[in-house]
Amino acid sequence: MGAVSVNARTVSADDPLYDTKDAAAYLAVSASSLERYRGTGIPAIPYIKFPGRRGAVRYRKSALDAFLASSVKRSTSDDKS
């Protein structure tokens, strides 16, 4: 499939967009937790909001992977958040 243009932006088949439900499942959290994170910015997980009052919210797989990678701890003393 290659790439798809969405509002003058390119979405790669290698970096799909997930809706809130699928992103939450990928992160093993509830959709409501992910919505709360989005509202508070803690933890900061980048997302895309399409134009409009009720614009769709999408998460790039690469952003979810980066968040997971940044969350890796080696010991309990690493957990300063």
C-alpha positions in Angstrom: 0.0 0.0 0.0 2.9 2.4 0.6 1.8 5.8 1.9 -1.6 7.6 2.1 -2.0 11.4 2.2 -4.1 12.7 5.0 -4.7 16.5 5.1 -1.4 17.1 3.3 0.5 14.8 5.6 1.8 11.4 4.7 0.9 8.3 6.7 3.2 5.4 6.1 2.0 1.8 6.1 5.1 1.1 8.3 3.9 3.6 10.9 0.1 3.1 11.2 -2.3 5.4 13.1 -4.2 3.8 16.0 -7.5 5.2 17.4 -7.7 5.5 21.2 -9.2 2.1 21.7 -6.5 0.3 19.7 -3.7 2.5 21.1 -4.9 1.7 24.7 -4.9 -2.0 23.9 -1.4 -1.8 22.4 -0.2 -0.1 25.6 -2.2 -2.5 27.9 -4.1 0.4 29.5 -7.8 1.3 29.4 -9.1 3.8 26.8 -10.2 6.0 29.7 -6.7 6.1 31.1 -5.3 7.1 27.7 -7.9 9.8 27.4 -6.9 11.0 30.9 -3.2 11.1 29.9 -4.2 13.1 26.8 -6.1 15.6 29.0 -3.4 16.0 31.6 -0.3 15.5 29.4 1.1 13.1 32.1 2.5 10.9 30.8 3.1 12.8 27.5 2.2 10.6 24.6 2.2 12.5 21.3 -1.1 12.2 19.3 -2.7 13.7 16.3 -6.1 15.5 16.4 -7.8 16.0 13.1 -9.5 19.3 12.5 -13.0 19.9 13.8 -14.7 20.2 17.1 -15.1 16.4 17.3 -11.9 15.7 15.4 -10.6 12.1 15.5 -7.6 11.5 17.7 -5.0 9.1 16.4 -1.6 7.8 17.8 1.3 6.9 15.6 2.7 3.4 16.3 6.2 4.9 16.4 5.1 7.3 19.2 3.6 4.5 21.2 6.8 2.5 20.7 8.9 5.4 21.8 6.8 5.9 24.9 7.1 2.2 25.8 10.9 2.4 25.2 11.2 5.5 27.5 9.3 3.7 30.2 11.8 0.8 30.5 13.3 0.6 34.0 16.2 -1.5 35.2 15.5 -1.3 38.9 13.0 0.3 41.3 15.5 3.1 41.9 15.0 4.1 38.2 11.4 4.9 38.9 11.5 8.6 39.6 8.2 9.5 37.9 
